Amino acid sequence: MTDRIGQIVRAAAGRDKGGLLCVVGSDREGLLLLADGKRRKIARPKAKKPRHVEPMPEFDHPAIQKLKQGEALSDRELRRALAAFRDQLEV
């Protein structure tokens, strides 16, 4: 599961269906810990089953690399990375 850290996913089920989130970790039960920096802060990520998210294409951004390396990431950096990803999808 740890190899999914830094992956951007789209929620396929639940209240946040259709929203973009970033995998910031996983717990012992196999749930993904997701955050978007706005509604779901990094300090209090949303736990979601892997089958309730759909993986998005790989995205290379300094904030995502920072997260993959295990460094601390701010909510602002995460919001900017997700905004850049949305912009890339629209092009």
MDTraj code that builds the backbone (N, CA, C; nanometers):
import mdtraj as md
import numpy as np

residues = "MET THR ASP ARG ILE GLY GLN ILE VAL ARG ALA ALA ALA GLY ARG ASP LYS GLY GLY LEU LEU CYS VAL VAL GLY SER ASP ARG GLU GLY LEU LEU LEU LEU ALA ASP GLY LYS ARG ARG LYS ILE ALA ARG PRO LYS ALA LYS LYS PRO ARG HIS VAL GLU PRO MET PRO GLU PHE ASP HIS PRO ALA ILE GLN LYS LEU LYS GLN GLY GLU ALA LEU SER ASP ARG GLU LEU ARG ARG ALA LEU ALA ALA PHE ARG ASP GLN LEU GLU VAL".split()
xyz = np.array([
    [0.0809, -0.1208, 0.0000],
    [0.0000, 0.0000, 0.0000],
    [0.0848, 0.1266, 0.0000],
    [0.2026, 0.1198, 0.0578],
    [0.2822, 0.2416, 0.0693],
    [0.3258, 0.2941, -0.0666],
    [0.3246, 0.2084, -0.1702],
    [0.3639, 0.2556, -0.3025],
    [0.2576, 0.3458, -0.3642],
    [0.1402, 0.3544, -0.3041],
    [0.0339, 0.4414, -0.3547],
    [0.0432, 0.5828, -0.2973],
    [0.1307, 0.6044, -0.2009],
    [0.1445, 0.7383, -0.1427],
    [0.1879, 0.8358, -0.2526],
    [0.1188, 0.9475, -0.2594],
    [0.1475, 1.0476, -0.3610],
    [0.0639, 1.0317, -0.4864],
    [-0.0127, 0.9248, -0.4955],
    [-0.0969, 0.9026, -0.6122],
    [-0.2224, 0.9896, -0.6030],
    [-0.2621, 1.0474, -0.7133],
    [-0.3853, 1.1254, -0.7179],
    [-0.4967, 1.0330, -0.7630],
    [-0.6086, 1.0380, -0.6914],
    [-0.7230, 0.9517, -0.7201],
    [-0.8500, 1.0353, -0.7268],
    [-0.9516, 0.9793, -0.7918],
    [-1.0838, 1.0410, -0.7957],
    [-1.1764, 0.9535, -0.7127],
    [-1.2518, 1.0150, -0.6221],
    [-1.3456, 0.9403, -0.5386],
    [-1.4577, 0.8862, -0.6265],
    [-1.4819, 0.7557, -0.6203],
    [-1.5844, 0.6910, -0.7018],
    [-1.7108, 0.6647, -0.6221],
    [-1.7051, 0.6857, -0.4910],
    [-1.8213, 0.6602, -0.4064],
    [-1.8170, 0.7523, -0.2857],
    [-1.9336, 0.7741, -0.2295],
    [-1.9420, 0.8530, -0.1072],
    [-1.9776, 0.9975, -0.1321],
    [-1.9782, 1.0738, -0.0276],
    [-2.0148, 1.2149, -0.0330],
    [-1.9219, 1.2965, -0.1213],
    [-1.7969, 1.2569, -0.1272],
    [-1.6978, 1.3300, -0.2064],
    [-1.6800, 1.2723, -0.3472],
    [-1.7803, 1.1988, -0.3962],
    [-1.7741, 1.1348, -0.5276],
    [-1.7397, 1.2365, -0.6363],
    [-1.6416, 1.2005, -0.7193],
    [-1.5989, 1.2869, -0.8278],
    [-1.4865, 1.3816, -0.7911],
    [-1.4555, 1.3952, -0.6634],
    [-1.3510, 1.4865, -0.6196],
    [-1.2121, 1.4268, -0.6322],
    [-1.1143, 1.5139, -0.6551],
    [-0.9754, 1.4698, -0.6622],
    [-0.9130, 1.4749, -0.5237],
    [-0.8449, 1.3684, -0.4878],
    [-0.7776, 1.3570, -0.3591],
    [-0.6398, 1.2979, -0.3823],
    [-0.5540, 1.3140, -0.2847],
    [-0.4197, 1.2587, -0.2920],
    [-0.4020, 1.1570, -0.1794],
    [-0.3412, 1.0446, -0.2109],
    [-0.3142, 0.9421, -0.1096],
    [-0.1976, 0.9900, -0.0247],
    [-0.2212, 1.0097, 0.1053],
    [-0.1159, 1.0565, 0.1948],
    [-0.0690, 0.9471, 0.2899],
    [-0.1294, 0.8283, 0.2804],
    [-0.0883, 0.7172, 0.3646],
    [-0.1890, 0.6048, 0.3582],
    [-0.1692, 0.5048, 0.4438],
    [-0.2625, 0.3936, 0.4553],
    [-0.2602, 0.3467, 0.6003],
    [-0.3675, 0.2784, 0.6400],
    [-0.3711, 0.2290, 0.7772],
    [-0.3562, 0.0767, 0.7783],
    [-0.3632, 0.0197, 0.8966],
    [-0.3400, -0.1239, 0.9113],
    [-0.4475, -0.2102, 0.8464],
    [-0.5672, -0.1567, 0.8322],
    [-0.6768, -0.2346, 0.7742],
    [-0.6793, -0.2274, 0.6218],
    [-0.5817, -0.1607, 0.5612],
    [-0.5754, -0.1509, 0.4164],
    [-0.6509, -0.0332, 0.3587],
    [-0.7014, 0.0552, 0.4431],
    [-0.7715, 0.1735, 0.3947],
    [-0.6707, 0.2784, 0.3505],
    [-0.7061, 0.3531, 0.2463],
    [-0.6220, 0.4627, 0.1996],
    [-0.6564, 0.5878, 0.2780],
    [-0.5576, 0.6652, 0.3143],
    [-0.5790, 0.7928, 0.3815],
    [-0.5654, 0.9015, 0.2762],
    [-0.6738, 0.9772, 0.2545],
    [-0.6822, 1.0735, 0.1453],
    [-0.7005, 1.2145, 0.1980],
    [-0.6409, 1.3108, 0.1287],
    [-0.6552, 1.4519, 0.1654],
    [-0.6590, 1.5349, 0.0383],
    [-0.7246, 1.6518, 0.0479],
    [-0.7252, 1.7455, -0.0640],
    [-0.6732, 1.8827, -0.0231],
    [-0.6427, 1.9014, 0.1049],
    [-0.5871, 2.0269, 0.1525],
    [-0.6901, 2.1330, 0.1848],
    [-0.8159, 2.1086, 0.1494],
    [-0.9203, 2.2072, 0.1753],
    [-1.0263, 2.1474, 0.2674],
    [-1.1100, 2.0598, 0.2136],
    [-1.2119, 1.9959, 0.2977],
    [-1.1493, 1.8913, 0.3891],
    [-1.0527, 1.8203, 0.3345],
    [-0.9816, 1.7185, 0.4107],
    [-0.8364, 1.7590, 0.4216],
    [-0.7986, 1.8026, 0.5400],
    [-0.6610, 1.8472, 0.5643],
    [-0.5693, 1.7253, 0.5792],
    [-0.4415, 1.7494, 0.5619],
    [-0.3428, 1.6423, 0.5766],
    [-0.3400, 1.5900, 0.7205],
    [-0.3666, 1.6773, 0.8155],
    [-0.3650, 1.6369, 0.9557],
    [-0.4804, 1.5425, 0.9906],
    [-0.5929, 1.5505, 0.9161],
    [-0.7088, 1.4644, 0.9405],
    [-0.7579, 1.4053, 0.8087],
    [-0.6820, 1.3121, 0.7509],
    [-0.7192, 1.2570, 0.6204],
    [-0.8433, 1.1680, 0.6283],
    [-0.9079, 1.1515, 0.5145],
    [-1.0259, 1.0668, 0.5004],
    [-0.9795, 0.9245, 0.4737],
    [-1.0344, 0.8285, 0.5469],
    [-1.0036, 0.6878, 0.5233],
    [-1.1062, 0.6323, 0.4246],
    [-1.0581, 0.5699, 0.3197],
    [-1.1476, 0.5187, 0.2167],
    [-1.0946, 0.3854, 0.1654],
    [-1.1844, 0.2942, 0.1346],
    [-1.1436, 0.1660, 0.0795],
    [-1.0882, 0.1858, -0.0615],
    [-0.9849, 0.1103, -0.0975],
    [-0.9243, 0.1255, -0.2306],
    [-1.0238, 0.1057, -0.3450],
    [-1.1240, 0.0238, -0.3270],
    [-1.2197, 0.0012, -0.4349],
    [-1.3148, 0.1191, -0.4550],
    [-1.3141, 0.2144, -0.3633],
    [-1.4006, 0.3315, -0.3740],
    [-1.3306, 0.4523, -0.4363],
    [-1.2119, 0.4295, -0.4917],
    [-1.1395, 0.5362, -0.5618],
    [-1.0904, 0.4819, -0.6955],
    [-1.0764, 0.5713, -0.7922],
    [-1.0182, 0.5314, -0.9204],
    [-0.8878, 0.6073, -0.9401],
    [-0.7802, 0.5358, -0.9699],
    [-0.6498, 0.6012, -0.9872],
    [-0.6494, 0.6904, -1.1109],
    [-0.5806, 0.8003, -1.0999],
    [-0.5645, 0.8943, -1.2101],
    [-0.4241, 0.8751, -1.2684],
    [-0.3972, 0.9325, -1.3864],
    [-0.2633, 0.9191, -1.4454],
    [-0.1551, 0.9758, -1.3531],
    [-0.0353, 0.9236, -1.3685],
    [0.0787, 0.9731, -1.2903],
    [0.0961, 1.1223, -1.3128],
    [0.1377, 1.1915, -1.2060],
    [0.1572, 1.3360, -1.2140],
    [0.2836, 1.3708, -1.1396],
    [0.3721, 1.4430, -1.2069],
    [0.4986, 1.4813, -1.1459],
    [0.4917, 1.6282, -1.1044],
    [0.4954, 1.6512, -0.9750],
    [0.4897, 1.7864, -0.9179],
    [0.5817, 1.7858, -0.7959],
    [0.6487, 1.8972, -0.7678],
    [0.7395, 1.8994, -0.6515],
    [0.6718, 1.8604, -0.5199],
    [0.5466, 1.8991, -0.5007],
    [0.4760, 1.8640, -0.3764],
    [0.4521, 1.7137, -0.3685],
    [0.4185, 1.6518, -0.4806],
    [0.3953, 1.5071, -0.4833],
    [0.5260, 1.4333, -0.4561],
    [0.6348, 1.4809, -0.5153],
    [0.7660, 1.4196, -0.4903],
    [0.8038, 1.4306, -0.3428],
    [0.7743, 1.5457, -0.2847],
    [0.8027, 1.5687, -0.1427],
    [0.7257, 1.4679, -0.0563],
    [0.6004, 1.4448, -0.0905],
    [0.5175, 1.3496, -0.0173],
    [0.5717, 1.2076, -0.0312],
    [0.6136, 1.1708, -0.1526],
    [0.6679, 1.0368, -0.1767],
    [0.7970, 1.0126, -0.1002],
    [0.8743, 1.1192, -0.0775],
    [0.9999, 1.1061, -0.0041],
    [0.9791, 1.1061, 0.1466],
    [0.8553, 1.1254, 0.1906],
    [0.8254, 1.1219, 0.3331],
    [0.8457, 1.2539, 0.4042],
    [0.8646, 1.3609, 0.3285],
    [0.8822, 1.4926, 0.3897],
    [0.7466, 1.5525, 0.4237],
    [0.7471, 1.6479, 0.5178],
    [0.6230, 1.7147, 0.5574],
    [0.5703, 1.7984, 0.4416],
    [0.4397, 1.7979, 0.4266],
    [0.3742, 1.8711, 0.3191],
    [0.2635, 1.9563, 0.3797],
    [0.2522, 2.0804, 0.3345],
    [0.1468, 2.1673, 0.3871],
    [0.0201, 2.1504, 0.3028],
    [-0.0921, 2.1903, 0.3595],
    [-0.2193, 2.1853, 0.2878],
    [-0.2144, 2.2753, 0.1649],
    [-0.1484, 2.3883, 0.1767],
    [-0.1366, 2.4818, 0.0641],
    [-0.0630, 2.4155, -0.0528],
    [0.0477, 2.3469, -0.0244],
    [0.1235, 2.2798, -0.1298],
    [0.0384, 2.1721, -0.1974],
    [-0.0386, 2.0991, -0.1174],
    [-0.1238, 1.9947, -0.1728],
    [-0.2331, 2.0544, -0.2606],
    [-0.2956, 2.1620, -0.2154],
    [-0.3988, 2.2289, -0.2971],
    [-0.3414, 2.2755, -0.4301],
    [-0.2224, 2.3310, -0.4275],
    [-0.1594, 2.3795, -0.5518],
    [-0.1253, 2.2641, -0.6458],
    [-0.0810, 2.1532, -0.5914],
    [-0.0497, 2.0371, -0.6748],
    [-0.1772, 1.9833, -0.7399],
    [-0.2860, 1.9744, -0.6652],
    [-0.4118, 1.9261, -0.7213],
    [-0.4675, 2.0236, -0.8250],
    [-0.4506, 2.1535, -0.8021],
    [-0.4948, 2.2537, -0.9002],
    [-0.4146, 2.2402, -1.0296],
    [-0.2857, 2.2174, -1.0184],
    [-0.2018, 2.1990, -1.1373],
    [-0.2433, 2.0734, -1.2116],
    [-0.2803, 1.9676, -1.1386],
    [-0.3256, 1.8448, -1.2009],
    [-0.4569, 1.8683, -1.2755],
    [-0.5498, 1.9416, -1.2136],
    [-0.6772, 1.9737, -1.2806],
    [-0.6524, 2.0523, -1.4096],
    [-0.5600, 2.1483, -1.4036],
    [-0.5267, 2.2284, -1.5217],
    [-0.4707, 2.1402, -1.6331],
    [-0.3895, 2.0433, -1.5961],
    [-0.3309, 1.9521, -1.6934],
    [-0.4400, 1.8669, -1.7581],
    [-0.5415, 1.8257, -1.6820],
    [-0.6495, 1.7441, -1.7368],
    [-0.7334, 1.8224, -1.8374],
    [-0.7495, 1.9512, -1.8158],
    [-0.8336, 2.0343, -1.9027],
    [-0.7677, 2.0653, -2.0358],
    [-0.6348, 2.0566, -2.0422],
    [-0.5632, 2.0913, -2.1657],
    [-0.5770, 1.9838, -2.2693],
])
top = md.Topology()
chain = top.add_chain()
for i, resn in enumerate(residues, 1):
    res = top.add_residue(resn, chain, resSeq=i)
    for name in ("N", "CA", "C"):
        top.add_atom(name, md.element.get_by_symbol(name[0]), res)
traj = md.Trajectory(xyz[None], top)
